[in-house]
Amino acid sequence: TDPFKENQRRLEKLFDGASTPDSSEETFVDDVEYGSDKDYRPSESESSISKDPVGS
C-alpha cells in the first residue's frame, strides 16, 4: 500500500472528526460558569506584563 494514501486517509478522518460539531449549542453563550460579563472587571494597570527588564 502507498504510505502517502494511508497518510491522506488518516488526515481526512482527523479533519472529519474535528469539523463535526459536538453539539448545536452556541459556542460563545455566557454560561456564567466562570463569571458573567456583568462581573467583568478590567485590569487597572495598562498591562499585566512587568515593565522591569528581564534579569533585573
ABEGO torsion letter per residue (X at the ends): XBAAAAAAAAAAAAAAAAABBABABBAABBAGAAEBAAABBBBABABABBABBBGX
